[in-house]
Amino acid sequence: MQELVGGTRKNMKFAAPCPLEGAKKLTWDDFKVLVLGKKQEVIDMCVAKEVKPVDIRLWCKRSVSTGAAMKRFSDILAGSGEVAVDDDDDE
């Protein structure tokens, strides 16, 4: 099993089952808008990145409350022994 988020701060990539999977070049600042932005800001960002508008905080909350997030995390740790972090171009 792979991590849900990879890439760098300037080009984040998301894997299934994350609803941001397939988003075109999402930066850290774009992601912050999706997490912290007002409803219309989130919708506008999703349209610009060609993904279905999503409340990422609600998606994460549901993933945690159902146990799916912990299962994915356990699978990642069991598969590789560590979670890789790529922060080449952190500002």
N, CA, C and O atoms as a DFTB+ gen file, in Angstrom:
364 C
 N C O
     1  1       0.846      -1.181       0.000
     2  2       0.000       0.000       0.000
     3  2       0.886       1.237       0.000
     4  3       1.916       1.268       0.675
     5  1       0.497       2.235      -0.740
     6  2       1.286       3.459      -0.831
     7  2       0.665       4.566       0.005
     8  3      -0.489       4.479       0.423
     9  1       1.451       5.604       0.239
    10  2       0.946       6.755       0.959
    11  2      -0.102       7.467       0.104
    12  3      -0.126       7.318      -1.118
    13  1      -0.950       8.227       0.751
    14  2      -1.969       8.991       0.023
    15  2      -1.400      10.246      -0.599
    16  3      -1.924      10.731      -1.602
    17  1      -0.326      10.786      -0.016
    18  2       0.255      12.032      -0.508
    19  2       1.743      11.822      -0.758
    20  3       2.449      11.248       0.071
    21  1       2.205      12.290      -1.900
    22  2       3.619      12.206      -2.239
    23  2       4.018      13.447      -3.009
    24  3       3.223      14.372      -3.174
    25  1       5.239      13.461      -3.473
    26  2       5.710      14.601      -4.248
    27  2       6.414      15.620      -3.374
    28  3       6.995      15.287      -2.341
    29  1       6.348      16.869      -3.810
    30  2       7.032      17.950      -3.112
    31  2       6.032      19.053      -2.780
    32  3       4.865      18.981      -3.166
    33  1       6.490      20.057      -2.074
    34  2       5.613      21.180      -1.720
    35  2       5.128      21.929      -2.955
    36  3       4.078      22.572      -2.921
    37  1       5.880      21.848      -4.034
    38  2       5.504      22.554      -5.258
    39  2       4.691      21.691      -6.214
    40  3       4.115      22.204      -7.173
    41  1       4.640      20.390      -5.961
    42  2       3.888      19.494      -6.827
    43  2       3.452      18.265      -6.036
    44  3       4.084      17.210      -6.105
    45  1       2.374      18.415      -5.290
    46  2       1.855      17.332      -4.472
    47  2       1.035      16.387      -5.343
    48  3       0.317      16.814      -6.246
    49  1       1.158      15.087      -5.050
    50  2       0.398      14.079      -5.774
    51  2      -0.383      13.260      -4.755
    52  3       0.121      12.948      -3.676
    53  1      -1.609      12.917      -5.104
    54  2      -2.491      12.179      -4.209
    55  2      -2.877      10.860      -4.851
    56  3      -3.102      10.791      -6.060
    57  1      -2.952       9.815      -4.044
    58  2      -3.301       8.485      -4.522
    59  2      -4.693       8.105      -4.040
    60  3      -5.211       8.689      -3.088
    61  1      -5.295       7.125      -4.702
    62  2      -6.594       6.604      -4.281
    63  2      -6.438       6.024      -2.878
    64  3      -5.379       5.483      -2.562
    65  1      -7.421       6.117      -2.060
    66  2      -8.788       6.574      -2.290
    67  2      -9.010       8.055      -2.016
    68  3     -10.155       8.488      -1.886
    69  1      -7.952       8.832      -1.926
    70  2      -8.093      10.267      -1.659
    71  2      -8.887      10.928      -2.790
    72  3      -8.603      10.690      -3.963
    73  1      -9.871      11.749      -2.449
    74  2     -10.670      12.397      -3.486
    75  2      -9.880      13.400      -4.325
    76  3     -10.390      13.880      -5.337
    77  1      -8.670      13.725      -3.937
    78  2      -7.835      14.640      -4.721
    79  2      -6.963      13.892      -5.723
    80  3      -6.145      14.501      -6.411
    81  1      -7.133      12.583      -5.807
    82  2      -6.371      11.777      -6.763
    83  2      -6.560      12.338      -8.173
    84  3      -7.683      12.613      -8.595
    85  1      -5.474      12.501      -8.879
    86  2      -5.534      12.992     -10.247
    87  2      -5.557      14.500     -10.386
    88  3      -5.642      15.016     -11.500
    89  1      -5.481      15.215      -9.277
    90  2      -5.470      16.683      -9.350
    91  2      -4.235      17.145     -10.110
    92  3      -3.148      16.592      -9.947
    93  1      -4.415      18.156     -10.935
    94  2      -3.281      18.699     -11.678
    95  2      -2.462      19.604     -10.773
    96  3      -3.014      20.451     -10.070
    97  1      -1.163      19.429     -10.788
    98  2      -0.180      20.209     -10.026
    99  2      -0.765      21.001      -8.856
   100  3      -1.142      22.165      -8.986
   101  1      -0.823      20.348      -7.754
   102  2      -1.349      20.944      -6.537
   103  2      -0.169      21.324      -5.648
   104  3       0.624      20.461      -5.272
   105  1      -0.046      22.600      -5.309
   106  2       1.036      23.055      -4.433
   107  2       0.567      23.002      -2.981
   108  3      -0.607      22.773      -2.691
   109  1       1.519      23.221      -2.084
   110  2       1.193      23.263      -0.659
   111  2       0.166      24.362      -0.384
   112  3      -0.774      24.152       0.383
   113  1       0.338      25.525      -1.001
   114  2      -0.609      26.625      -0.800
   115  2      -1.995      26.271      -1.334
   116  3      -2.999      26.630      -0.720
   117  1      -2.066      25.574      -2.465
   118  2      -3.350      25.113      -2.994
   119  2      -4.019      24.170      -1.993
   120  3      -5.218      24.270      -1.731
   121  1      -3.218      23.253      -1.439
   122  2      -3.741      22.286      -0.483
   123  2      -4.258      22.985       0.771
   124  3      -5.282      22.590       1.328
   125  1      -3.544      24.026       1.216
   126  2      -4.004      24.788       2.383
   127  2      -5.371      25.419       2.124
   128  3      -6.214      25.468       3.019
   129  1      -5.588      25.900       0.904
   130  2      -6.901      26.460       0.564
   131  2      -7.967      25.368       0.655
   132  3      -9.060      25.612       1.165
   133  1      -7.657      24.173       0.168
   134  2      -8.626      23.075       0.215
   135  2      -8.960      22.660       1.644
   136  3     -10.081      22.238       1.924
   137  1      -7.994      22.778       2.541
   138  2      -8.216      22.381       3.932
   139  2      -8.840      23.511       4.747
   140  3      -9.753      23.273       5.537
   141  1      -8.355      24.734       4.561
   142  2      -8.747      25.839       5.428
   143  2      -9.670      26.865       4.775
   144  3     -10.209      27.736       5.457
   145  1      -9.853      26.767       3.463
   146  2     -10.607      27.787       2.742
   147  2     -12.102      27.755       2.997
   148  3     -12.651      26.776       3.503
   149  1     -12.732      28.837       2.637
   150  2     -14.192      28.924       2.697
   151  2     -14.768      28.065       1.589
   152  3     -14.067      27.721       0.637
   153  1     -16.034      27.718       1.706
   154  2     -16.675      26.797       0.773
   155  2     -16.454      27.207      -0.683
   156  3     -16.090      26.366      -1.505
   157  1     -16.664      28.472      -1.017
   158  2     -16.513      28.909      -2.409
   159  2     -15.056      28.849      -2.862
   160  3     -14.785      28.545      -4.024
   161  1     -14.111      29.138      -1.956
   162  2     -12.691      29.032      -2.301
   163  2     -12.317      27.586      -2.632
   164  3     -11.559      27.326      -3.567
   165  1     -12.863      26.651      -1.847
   166  2     -12.598      25.233      -2.076
   167  2     -13.190      24.802      -3.420
   168  3     -12.533      24.108      -4.196
   169  1     -14.408      25.208      -3.686
   170  2     -15.046      24.860      -4.962
   171  2     -14.240      25.422      -6.130
   172  3     -13.978      24.713      -7.101
   173  1     -13.848      26.687      -6.039
   174  2     -13.074      27.316      -7.111
   175  2     -11.743      26.595      -7.338
   176  3     -11.333      26.392      -8.481
   177  1     -11.065      26.206      -6.247
   178  2      -9.788      25.506      -6.369
   179  2      -9.989      24.140      -7.012
   180  3      -9.204      23.744      -7.874
   181  1     -11.021      23.419      -6.609
   182  2     -11.292      22.104      -7.185
   183  2     -11.591      22.212      -8.678
   184  3     -11.114      21.397      -9.467
   185  1     -12.368      23.200      -9.062
   186  2     -12.667      23.413     -10.480
   187  2     -11.381      23.718     -11.245
   188  3     -11.157      23.176     -12.328
   189  1     -10.545      24.575     -10.691
   190  2      -9.281      24.937     -11.346
   191  2      -8.352      23.738     -11.498
   192  3      -7.614      23.645     -12.479
   193  1      -8.384      22.824     -10.535
   194  2      -7.501      21.653     -10.566
   195  2      -8.181      20.439     -11.196
   196  3      -7.617      19.346     -11.221
   197  1      -9.387      20.639     -11.698
   198  2     -10.147      19.607     -12.411
   199  2     -10.404      18.359     -11.579
   200  3     -10.245      17.235     -12.056
   201  1     -10.807      18.572     -10.319
   202  2     -11.252      17.476      -9.462
   203  2     -12.635      17.824      -8.940
   204  3     -13.015      18.992      -8.863
   205  1     -13.369      16.796      -8.586
   206  2     -14.701      16.994      -8.038
   207  2     -14.581      17.771      -6.723
   208  3     -13.772      17.407      -5.869
   209  1     -15.370      18.829      -6.547
   210  2     -15.308      19.579      -5.282
   211  2     -15.501      18.653      -4.081
   212  3     -16.408      17.821      -4.054
   213  1     -14.626      18.820      -3.093
   214  2     -14.632      17.934      -1.941
   215  2     -14.288      18.726      -0.682
   216  3     -13.453      19.631      -0.706
   217  1     -14.945      18.370       0.405
   218  2     -14.589      18.904       1.723
   219  2     -13.559      17.942       2.297
   220  3     -13.916      16.939       2.915
   221  1     -12.282      18.246       2.093
   222  2     -11.212      17.322       2.464
   223  2     -11.171      17.077       3.975
   224  3     -10.823      15.980       4.412
   225  1     -11.519      18.081       4.767
   226  2     -11.556      17.871       6.225
   227  2     -12.623      16.853       6.595
   228  3     -12.380      15.989       7.437
   229  1     -13.797      16.938       5.984
   230  2     -14.866      15.977       6.256
   231  2     -14.453      14.590       5.786
   232  3     -14.710      13.604       6.475
   233  1     -13.813      14.501       4.612
   234  2     -13.360      13.206       4.107
   235  2     -12.374      12.575       5.087
   236  3     -12.474      11.386       5.388
   237  1     -11.420      13.366       5.586
   238  2     -10.440      12.861       6.550
   239  2     -11.115      12.421       7.848
   240  3     -10.786      11.374       8.404
   241  1     -12.052      13.221       8.320
   242  2     -12.763      12.892       9.561
   243  2     -13.496      11.562       9.421
   244  3     -13.445      10.723      10.320
   245  1     -14.163      11.375       8.313
   246  2     -14.879      10.104       8.072
   247  2     -13.904       8.939       7.967
   248  3     -14.173       7.850       8.474
   249  1     -12.777       9.168       7.311
   250  2     -11.775       8.124       7.158
   251  2     -11.230       7.691       8.525
   252  3     -11.008       6.504       8.766
   253  1     -11.022       8.644       9.393
   254  2     -10.535       8.336      10.738
   255  2     -11.625       7.651      11.562
   256  3     -11.359       6.656      12.235
   257  1     -12.836       8.175      11.512
   258  2     -13.913       7.626      12.355
   259  2     -14.312       6.210      11.953
   260  3     -14.784       5.451      12.799
   261  1     -14.136       5.837      10.696
   262  2     -14.483       4.479      10.266
   263  2     -13.349       3.496      10.476
   264  3     -13.546       2.287      10.357
   265  1     -12.156       4.003      10.789
   266  2     -10.997       3.137      10.980
   267  2     -10.192       2.922       9.708
   268  3      -9.131       2.299       9.753
   269  1     -10.671       3.423       8.578
   270  2      -9.976       3.228       7.305
   271  2      -8.600       3.889       7.307
   272  3      -7.647       3.330       6.763
   273  1      -8.484       5.076       7.914
   274  2      -7.204       5.780       7.945
   275  2      -6.168       4.991       8.745
   276  3      -5.021       4.874       8.315
   277  1      -6.549       4.457       9.887
   278  2      -5.615       3.699      10.710
   279  2      -5.199       2.407      10.005
   280  3      -4.046       1.988      10.108
   281  1      -6.121       1.784       9.299
   282  2      -5.783       0.567       8.545
   283  2      -4.762       0.893       7.455
   284  3      -3.785       0.163       7.290
   285  1      -4.975       1.982       6.709
   286  2      -4.017       2.368       5.668
   287  2      -2.650       2.654       6.280
   288  3      -1.628       2.224       5.747
   289  1      -2.630       3.370       7.384
   290  2      -1.373       3.694       8.055
   291  2      -0.666       2.414       8.513
   292  3       0.542       2.276       8.318
   293  1      -1.388       1.496       9.106
   294  2      -0.805       0.225       9.548
   295  2      -0.260      -0.566       8.371
   296  3       0.812      -1.164       8.467
   297  1      -0.988      -0.572       7.264
   298  2      -0.540      -1.284       6.065
   299  2       0.742      -0.677       5.512
   300  3       1.634      -1.404       5.076
   301  1       0.839       0.647       5.528
   302  2       2.056       1.319       5.059
   303  2       3.240       0.920       5.928
   304  3       4.304       0.571       5.415
   305  1       3.056       0.972       7.237
   306  2       4.151       0.630       8.141
   307  2       4.541      -0.837       8.034
   308  3       5.726      -1.165       8.094
   309  1       3.575      -1.712       7.879
   310  2       3.861      -3.139       7.770
   311  2       4.569      -3.464       6.457
   312  3       5.379      -4.389       6.393
   313  1       4.257      -2.697       5.408
   314  2       4.830      -2.968       4.097
   315  2       6.246      -2.487       3.923
   316  3       7.043      -3.156       3.264
   317  1       6.585      -1.354       4.490
   318  2       7.903      -0.787       4.214
   319  2       8.749      -0.556       5.457
   320  3       9.959      -0.355       5.355
   321  1       8.137      -0.584       6.605
   322  2       8.884      -0.329       7.827
   323  2       9.048       1.140       8.143
   324  3       9.384       1.495       9.273
   325  1       8.815       2.013       7.156
   326  2       8.906       3.443       7.390
   327  2       8.113       4.166       6.312
   328  3       7.833       3.608       5.252
   329  1       7.764       5.375       6.585
   330  2       7.050       6.207       5.625
   331  2       8.055       7.177       5.035
   332  3       8.705       7.929       5.761
   333  1       8.184       7.157       3.710
   334  2       9.141       8.040       3.038
   335  2       8.605       9.460       2.998
   336  3       7.411       9.681       2.793
   337  1       9.503      10.422       3.197
   338  2       9.135      11.832       3.123
   339  2      10.055      12.500       2.120
   340  3      11.277      12.394       2.227
   341  1       9.478      13.185       1.148
   342  2      10.271      13.882       0.145
   343  2      10.045      15.366       0.338
   344  3       8.970      15.882       0.034
   345  1      11.057      16.052       0.842
   346  2      10.908      17.492       1.082
   347  2      12.069      18.252       0.441
   348  3      12.637      19.165       1.041
   349  1      12.411      17.858      -0.786
   350  2      13.528      18.471      -1.505
   351  2      13.435      19.980      -1.610
   352  3      14.418      20.689      -1.396
   353  1      12.227      20.478      -1.946
   354  2      12.132      21.892      -2.249
   355  2      11.321      22.665      -1.217
   356  3      10.625      23.621      -1.558
   357  1      11.409      22.256       0.027
   358  2      10.742      23.022       1.082
   359  2      11.283      24.433       1.103
   360  3      12.466      24.669       0.855
   361  1      10.414      25.347       1.397
   362  2      10.823      26.754       1.422
   363  2      11.266      27.174       2.792
   364  3      11.643      28.328       2.992
